[in-house]
Structure formats: C-alpha cells, structure tokens
Amino acid sequence: MKHKNEKNNFYSCFLAKKLVILLLDIMKYHIMNRFLLLFFLVALFSFQVFSAEMKLKGGFYGDNIIIDNPSIDNNFCVKSVKVNGIISNSEISSNTFEIDLIALNLEIGATIDIIITHSDNCKPKILNPEVLIEKCGFTMVGNKQDKKTDEISFTMVKQLSKLPYTIEQYRWKRWIEVQKIDVVFADTAVYKFKPVLHSGANLFRVKQTSNRGNTCYSADIKARSMLKEVTFLYDKKALTLTFSIETKYEIYDKKGVLVKSGFAKTIELSDISRDAYFLNYDNESIQVYL
C-alpha cells in the first residue's frame, strides 16, 4: 500500500509540475502579445501625433517651389517631400530650400501633386504657392501685314500658358477687344487675324490674362490703311445718319450708356430720343445732336 501511495504522489507531482509550466507558458504568451500590441499602438500613435502632411496641387509653369523650413530642437521641420508620388531629390536640410520641379523636365501645364511630410510640432511655409497657378507669358518675335488682304500675322515663342490671346485695337482713345485666338502650344507658333481697319495708322496688341490675375501685353503691332477719312451726313427728316463708307461705330448717351453700335453705312435713329450724344466712328470721337 505504501508503494502504491508513493507512485500516486509521483504522478501527482509530475502533473502539477506540467500544469505550472503550461500556466507559465500561457502567461508568457499573453504578456508577449500584449507587449507587441502595445508596441504597435505606441508606434502608430507616435507616427500620427508626431508627423503631419501638407499637400499642394496645381500645374507646372516653369518655376520651382520655395519652402520656409523652420528648425525645432536642432532638427528641421520637413522630413520628406514627394512630387507626383516620387520622393524628391531636393536638399531639405536647410531653413529655406527649393522643390526642384524644373529638373523633372515636365511639360508646361503638367499636373503637380506635392506631399510634404513634417513634424507635428512645426509647420513649413510655402513662399510662392502662386507658381502652381497658370501664368501668362510669351515673346512676340515678329509681325507683318499682308498688303493685299490686310491680314495681320504674328509669331510667338516662349509661350508659358495655354490661355487664349486677346487681340486689342487702339480706337477712340482706348484699347478695344476685337478678337480672341486659341493658343497653339509649340516652340514657335504663327497666328493670323483679319482686322477691321480705320483710316490712317492702326495699332493692335496681343493681351493674355492669367489665372493669377496678372496680364501680359505684346509690343504694338502697326498696320496701315488706305481708306480715306470717313465723313457722315445726318438727315433730320428721315432720322438717319449716313457715313461715306461702311465703318465701325458707337453711340453713347450723356450718361455714358451705349445705345447703338455696329458696322454699317447707315444708322436708323427713329428709335432713340432727340438729344445730345457721343458718336464714335472710324477713328473719331465727337459730340452730336441727333
């Protein structure tokens, strides 16, 4: 009986030892899992708390982005820069640096998507965000007037925008819009337009207004007309005004409100009250009673 009891005690101790080892393994497993979970949570929390992103979107129009990069505790604020999903090679270890877009050999107008990763306790500043907005820019290298058709052509290089050109004519002591022309985006582009000339010397120019709000102008384009000076005759009974030839005209009332305009030889006046008006025609501006 004694031998049997000793055998039972042996098995009991053995099972108890195994149970203790199993319990210790389970505790270690749970502790390790909790440690790993805590580690990943801390890492994730640290990334979210101590890192932030600044995003910029726009287009490439020939300029680099300049960044003001403050220092915090002897470390620079910006950690990395991505342009269109690719890490930029620009040197960011400076209080002011450029994101080199020119080196990417992008086409004018190409889409730009920039992500700047920086420390959460500071914020970089974009010093020239307007460079991602389409700007005007061109160089006119020549122009001429066809002597037979009066058609005017001009040649453009260094075009920085696909925004349309506006043709303006100097007439009646101010610049007047006469036509819009779509831009042909090429290294060298030739444009043509058919002007409505007045008698004597004519002046035209090309204008382009950007989305930044600035406007670019070409040098004046000179053209000559063989037309004689236009005269007119006012018929009080018929209430008509007749020019010597067809001409561009405008009629304003005393308050400066435009009441009639067009291109004609005869103007019907029965539908306006008898009063003093300002009459623009050919290249003349006068006050008349109609």
LUMPAVEX-414496 format. One record per residue (C-alpha): residue number from 0; x, y, z; chain. Coordinates in Angstrom, 3 decimals, decimal comma, m for minus. Layout:
BEGIN
> roba; px; py; pz; tordo
> NUM; X; Y; Z; A
...
// end
This chain:
BEGIN
> roba; px; py; pz; tordo
> 0; 0,000; 0,000; 0,000; A
> 1; 2,889; 2,263; 0,801; A
> 2; 4,452; 1,658; m2,589; A
> 3; 1,160; 2,447; m4,287; A
> 4; 0,818; 5,734; m2,404; A
> 5; 4,335; 6,759; m3,359; A
> 6; 3,530; 6,038; m7,006; A
> 7; 0,378; 8,159; m6,832; A
> 8; 2,328; 11,004; m5,220; A
> 9; 4,908; 10,828; m8,008; A
> 10; 2,233; 11,165; m10,708; A
> 11; 0,558; 13,993; m8,811; A
> 12; 3,803; 15,935; m8,587; A
> 13; 4,552; 15,294; m12,228; A
> 14; 1,132; 16,531; m13,330; A
> 15; 1,357; 19,562; m11,045; A
> 16; 4,762; 20,461; m12,483; A
> 17; 3,461; 20,183; m16,052; A
> 18; 0,445; 22,287; m15,157; A
> 19; 2,681; 25,001; m13,674; A
> 20; 4,872; 25,007; m16,794; A
> 21; 1,775; 25,226; m19,010; A
> 22; 0,390; 28,091; m16,959; A
> 23; 3,710; 29,925; m17,183; A
> 24; 3,798; 29,445; m20,980; A
> 25; 0,249; 30,775; m21,300; A
> 26; 1,125; 33,785; m19,164; A
> 27; 4,256; 34,450; m21,239; A
> 28; 2,224; 34,181; m24,464; A
> 29; m0,347; 36,675; m23,300; A
> 30; 2,281; 39,010; m21,910; A
> 31; 4,208; 38,874; m25,205; A
> 32; 1,057; 39,505; m27,225; A
> 33; 0,138; 42,410; m25,016; A
> 34; 3,656; 43,807; m25,341; A
> 35; 3,596; 43,529; m29,135; A
> 36; 0,144; 45,094; m29,290; A
> 37; 1,278; 47,907; m27,014; A
> 38; 4,417; 48,407; m29,152; A
> 39; 2,446; 48,724; m32,386; A
> 40; m0,100; 51,028; m30,765; A
> 41; 2,671; 53,284; m29,466; A
> 42; 4,395; 53,279; m32,876; A
> 43; 1,151; 54,105; m34,660; A
> 44; 0,266; 56,777; m32,128; A
> 45; 3,731; 58,281; m32,403; A
> 46; 3,504; 58,449; m36,199; A
> 47; 0,111; 60,100; m36,095; A
> 48; 0,992; 62,526; m33,337; A
> 49; 4,500; 63,497; m34,365; A
> 50; 4,080; 63,564; m38,165; A
> 51; 1,804; 65,637; m40,383; A
> 52; 1,347; 66,246; m44,098; A
> 53; 0,959; 69,357; m46,222; A
> 54; m0,490; 68,827; m49,714; A
> 55; m0,197; 71,060; m52,769; A
> 56; m1,848; 70,616; m56,153; A
> 57; m1,540; 72,644; m59,326; A
> 58; 0,374; 72,748; m62,580; A
> 59; 3,955; 73,232; m63,735; A
> 60; 4,597; 76,639; m65,304; A
> 61; 8,379; 76,873; m65,307; A
> 62; 9,137; 77,685; m61,643; A
> 63; 10,330; 75,836; m58,538; A
> 64; 8,523; 75,821; m55,179; A
> 65; 10,366; 77,609; m52,329; A
> 66; 9,839; 76,297; m48,775; A
> 67; 10,497; 78,037; m45,464; A
> 68; 11,648; 75,149; m43,235; A
> 69; 11,884; 76,071; m39,503; A
> 70; 14,200; 74,332; m37,041; A
> 71; 12,876; 72,646; m33,875; A
> 72; 15,347; 71,345; m31,261; A
> 73; 18,198; 71,315; m33,795; A
> 74; 16,054; 69,329; m36,262; A
> 75; 14,479; 70,618; m39,455; A
> 76; 10,709; 70,570; m39,629; A
> 77; 10,366; 68,890; m43,059; A
> 78; 11,052; 65,155; m43,099; A
> 79; 10,399; 64,296; m46,750; A
> 80; 8,935; 65,661; m49,994; A
> 81; 7,092; 63,699; m52,677; A
> 82; 6,271; 65,044; m56,138; A
> 83; 3,667; 63,038; m58,058; A
> 84; 4,239; 60,101; m55,715; A
> 85; 8,045; 60,051; m56,067; A
> 86; 10,400; 61,148; m53,280; A
> 87; 12,099; 64,374; m54,343; A
> 88; 15,886; 64,611; m54,504; A
> 89; 15,736; 68,216; m53,344; A
> 90; 18,019; 69,052; m50,408; A
> 91; 15,647; 69,649; m47,460; A
> 92; 18,238; 70,075; m44,675; A
> 93; 18,059; 73,850; m44,766; A
> 94; 15,834; 76,567; m43,359; A
> 95; 14,967; 77,542; m46,926; A
> 96; 15,002; 75,097; m49,814; A
> 97; 13,555; 74,622; m53,298; A
> 98; 11,463; 71,747; m54,558; A
> 99; 13,162; 71,381; m57,919; A
> 100; 10,345; 70,976; m60,438; A
> 101; 12,401; 72,238; m63,385; A
> 102; 14,751; 69,244; m63,092; A
> 103; 11,789; 66,890; m63,670; A
> 104; 11,574; 68,016; m67,338; A
> 105; 7,810; 68,402; m67,147; A
> 106; 5,709; 69,895; m69,914; A
> 107; 4,172; 73,299; m69,285; A
> 108; 0,773; 72,730; m67,697; A
> 109; 1,623; 69,233; m66,398; A
> 110; m0,215; 68,255; m63,195; A
> 111; 1,777; 68,668; m59,977; A
> 112; 0,839; 66,828; m56,750; A
> 113; 3,178; 67,568; m53,811; A
> 114; 3,095; 65,966; m50,342; A
> 115; 5,356; 67,471; m47,655; A
> 116; 5,741; 65,325; m44,522; A
> 117; 6,793; 67,338; m41,484; A
> 118; 6,939; 67,208; m37,677; A
> 119; 3,654; 67,831; m35,948; A
> 120; 5,061; 70,500; m33,625; A
> 121; 6,010; 72,810; m36,506; A
> 122; 4,740; 73,795; m39,926; A
> 123; 6,690; 74,693; m43,085; A
> 124; 5,538; 77,632; m45,192; A
> 125; 5,140; 77,771; m48,968; A
> 126; 6,707; 81,075; m50,000; A
> 127; 5,469; 81,145; m53,605; A
> 128; 2,303; 78,989; m53,954; A
> 129; 1,209; 81,094; m56,938; A
> 130; 3,778; 79,361; m59,196; A
> 131; 1,438; 76,348; m59,402; A
> 132; m1,257; 78,579; m60,925; A
> 133; m1,243; 79,177; m64,662; A
> 134; 0,522; 82,415; m65,577; A
> 135; 0,714; 84,460; m68,731; A
> 136; 3,897; 84,728; m70,726; A
> 137; 5,088; 84,902; m74,325; A
> 138; 7,565; 86,645; m76,590; A
> 139; 6,444; 88,055; m79,922; A
> 140; 9,367; 87,890; m82,346; A
> 141; 7,750; 89,314; m85,458; A
> 142; 4,584; 90,552; m87,151; A
> 143; 3,530; 91,743; m90,587; A
> 144; 0,549; 92,988; m92,564; A
> 145; m0,420; 91,453; m95,887; A
> 146; m0,624; 94,370; m98,319; A
> 147; m3,298; 92,701; m100,453; A
> 148; m5,685; 91,334; m97,807; A
> 149; m4,689; 93,463; m94,773; A
> 150; m4,439; 90,200; m92,803; A
> 151; m2,018; 90,527; m89,881; A
> 152; 0,228; 87,689; m88,738; A
> 153; 2,483; 87,491; m85,686; A
> 154; 4,939; 84,908; m84,364; A
> 155; 5,165; 83,784; m80,726; A
> 156; 7,913; 81,905; m78,841; A
> 157; 8,447; 81,095; m75,141; A
> 158; 4,732; 80,627; m74,552; A
> 159; 4,048; 79,809; m70,895; A
> 160; 0,287; 79,357; m70,961; A
> 161; m2,478; 77,744; m72,963; A
> 162; m4,846; 80,579; m72,080; A
> 163; m6,254; 82,339; m75,180; A
> 164; m4,806; 85,522; m76,651; A
> 165; m6,978; 88,627; m76,923; A
> 166; m6,383; 90,946; m79,878; A
> 167; m6,963; 94,598; m78,990; A
> 168; m7,134; 97,638; m81,275; A
> 169; m6,467; 101,219; m80,227; A
> 170; m9,504; 103,177; m81,366; A
> 171; m11,450; 106,129; m79,925; A
> 172; m8,689; 106,853; m77,392; A
> 173; m8,857; 103,436; m75,741; A
> 174; m7,924; 99,795; m76,305; A
> 175; m10,864; 97,739; m77,573; A
> 176; m11,102; 93,945; m77,675; A
> 177; m11,681; 92,794; m81,247; A
> 178; m10,937; 89,056; m81,285; A
> 179; m9,804; 86,038; m79,246; A
> 180; m7,353; 83,444; m80,584; A
> 181; m6,699; 79,972; m79,125; A
> 182; m3,079; 79,280; m78,268; A
> 183; m1,153; 76,775; m80,362; A
> 184; 1,302; 75,327; m77,875; A
> 185; 4,563; 74,919; m79,779; A
> 186; 8,153; 76,183; m79,642; A
> 187; 7,275; 78,624; m82,420; A
> 188; 3,675; 79,458; m83,327; A
> 189; 2,313; 81,747; m86,045; A
> 190; m1,097; 83,388; m85,660; A
> 191; m3,258; 85,362; m88,104; A
> 192; m6,290; 87,624; m87,831; A
> 193; m8,316; 89,804; m90,201; A
> 194; m8,601; 93,319; m88,729; A
> 195; m11,309; 95,932; m89,240; A
> 196; m9,117; 98,912; m90,080; A
> 197; m9,925; 102,564; m89,697; A
> 198; m8,397; 105,268; m91,896; A
> 199; m4,742; 106,137; m91,336; A
> 200; m2,364; 104,391; m88,944; A
> 201; m3,729; 101,499; m86,879; A
> 202; m2,355; 99,965; m83,675; A
> 203; m3,020; 96,456; m82,358; A
> 204; m1,602; 94,432; m79,478; A
> 205; m1,862; 90,930; m78,032; A
> 206; m3,050; 90,518; m74,445; A
> 207; m3,151; 87,461; m72,199; A
> 208; m4,628; 87,440; m68,695; A
> 209; m3,606; 84,641; m66,322; A
> 210; m5,498; 82,880; m63,541; A
> 211; m3,122; 84,645; m61,135; A
> 212; m4,749; 87,930; m62,140; A
> 213; m1,752; 89,393; m63,964; A
> 214; m1,846; 90,470; m67,604; A
> 215; 0,852; 90,275; m70,283; A
> 216; 0,987; 92,519; m73,340; A
> 217; 2,908; 92,348; m76,589; A
> 218; 4,579; 95,288; m78,251; A
> 219; 2,290; 97,305; m80,526; A
> 220; 1,545; 95,878; m83,955; A
> 221; 1,388; 98,655; m86,553; A
> 222; m0,829; 98,458; m89,616; A
> 223; m1,618; 100,955; m92,347; A
> 224; m4,965; 101,543; m94,016; A
> 225; m5,520; 103,024; m97,486; A
> 226; m9,048; 104,094; m96,502; A
> 227; m9,953; 107,764; m96,743; A
> 228; m11,217; 109,559; m93,668; A
> 229; m14,876; 108,787; m93,099; A
> 230; m17,462; 111,568; m93,194; A
> 231; m21,183; 111,448; m92,336; A
> 232; m24,478; 113,195; m93,087; A
> 233; m27,356; 113,486; m90,601; A
> 234; m30,881; 113,582; m92,092; A
> 235; m33,248; 115,212; m89,570; A
> 236; m36,398; 114,282; m91,506; A
> 237; m35,503; 110,646; m92,203; A
> 238; m33,820; 110,336; m88,798; A
> 239; m30,836; 108,575; m90,286; A
> 240; m27,095; 109,042; m90,108; A
> 241; m25,171; 108,032; m93,238; A
> 242; m21,398; 107,544; m93,434; A
> 243; m19,353; 107,930; m96,594; A
> 244; m18,402; 104,223; m96,375; A
> 245; m19,195; 101,330; m94,042; A
> 246; m17,486; 101,878; m90,707; A
> 247; m17,432; 100,669; m87,136; A
> 248; m19,450; 102,976; m84,843; A
> 249; m20,774; 103,512; m81,307; A
> 250; m23,365; 105,957; m79,934; A
> 251; m23,467; 106,809; m76,200; A
> 252; m25,974; 108,975; m74,345; A
> 253; m24,986; 111,775; m71,953; A
> 254; m24,808; 109,304; m69,052; A
> 255; m22,284; 107,174; m70,916; A
> 256; m24,742; 104,378; m71,696; A
> 257; m24,182; 102,626; m75,023; A
> 258; m27,375; 102,907; m77,104; A
> 259; m26,186; 101,730; m80,529; A
> 260; m23,121; 100,051; m82,035; A
> 261; m22,157; 98,065; m85,098; A
> 262; m20,547; 98,164; m88,529; A
> 263; m22,661; 99,873; m91,191; A
> 264; m23,009; 102,736; m93,667; A
> 265; m26,419; 103,958; m92,472; A
> 266; m27,795; 104,097; m88,907; A
> 267; m31,547; 104,242; m88,197; A
> 268; m32,208; 106,757; m85,376; A
> 269; m36,008; 106,783; m85,096; A
> 270; m35,917; 104,547; m82,037; A
> 271; m33,863; 106,957; m79,866; A
> 272; m34,964; 110,264; m78,346; A
> 273; m33,750; 113,596; m79,783; A
> 274; m30,825; 114,628; m77,610; A
> 275; m27,057; 115,152; m77,457; A
> 276; m24,945; 112,006; m77,937; A
> 277; m21,337; 110,957; m78,169; A
> 278; m20,561; 109,438; m81,567; A
> 279; m17,548; 107,202; m82,215; A
> 280; m16,833; 106,255; m85,832; A
> 281; m13,778; 105,466; m87,967; A
> 282; m11,108; 106,794; m85,606; A
> 283; m13,063; 109,873; m84,494; A
> 284; m14,939; 110,715; m81,297; A
> 285; m17,299; 113,713; m81,351; A
> 286; m20,417; 115,044; m79,614; A
> 287; m23,507; 115,473; m81,828; A
> 288; m27,211; 116,270; m81,525; A
> 289; m29,331; 113,590; m83,113; A
// end
